[in-house]
Amino acid sequence: MKSYRKELWFEVPARRGFINITPQVEECLRESRITQGLILCNAKQI
């Protein structure tokens, strides 16, 4: 089984904010070269 891990950091101007992270997640998927499976996106501080 293949695995790939990458941490992404985001800065928001206020205490709360919404960021569309889809393009960054898609880029991670391309970097991983994994073609089948699931992606787990875990927010460490919510």
C-alpha positions as a printed NumPy array, in Angstrom:
array([[  0.   ,   0.   ,   0.   ],
       [  1.328,   3.443,  -0.93 ],
       [  1.033,   6.437,   1.353],
       [  1.902,  10.119,   1.074],
       [  1.936,  12.824,   3.719],
       [  2.237,  16.576,   3.376],
       [  1.418,  19.385,   5.765],
       [ -0.244,  22.514,   4.424],
       [ -0.272,  25.756,   6.415],
       [ -2.751,  28.577,   5.863],
       [ -2.988,  32.093,   7.259],
       [ -6.389,  33.76 ,   7.57 ],
       [ -6.727,  37.501,   8.218],
       [ -9.314,  37.1  ,  10.975],
       [ -9.986,  34.628,  13.754],
       [-12.3  ,  32.665,  11.463],
       [-12.26 ,  32.232,   7.726],
       [-13.059,  29.937,   4.853],
       [-10.356,  28.862,   2.419],
       [-10.918,  26.669,  -0.618],
       [ -8.049,  24.18 ,  -0.344],
       [ -9.152,  22.01 ,  -3.285],
       [ -6.344,  23.192,  -5.644],
       [ -3.668,  22.51 ,  -3.003],
       [ -5.102,  19.044,  -2.275],
       [ -5.207,  18.243,  -5.997],
       [ -1.555,  19.308,  -6.296],
       [ -0.625,  16.993,  -3.408],
       [ -2.434,  14.168,  -5.17 ],
       [ -0.453,  14.799,  -8.374],
       [  2.813,  14.89 ,  -6.388],
       [  2.007,  11.581,  -4.705],
       [  1.436,   9.746,  -8.017],
       [ -1.232,   7.665,  -6.281],
       [ -4.058,   6.829,  -8.691],
       [ -6.534,   4.938,  -6.504],
       [ -7.64 ,   5.299,  -2.921],
       [ -8.861,   7.899,  -0.46 ],
       [ -7.57 ,  11.271,   0.685],
       [ -7.737,  12.17 ,   4.357],
       [ -7.619,  15.893,   5.137],
       [ -7.277,  16.462,   8.856],
       [ -7.442,  19.909,  10.454],
       [ -5.165,  19.973,  13.474],
       [ -6.59 ,  23.128,  15.054],
       [-10.286,  23.761,  14.711]])
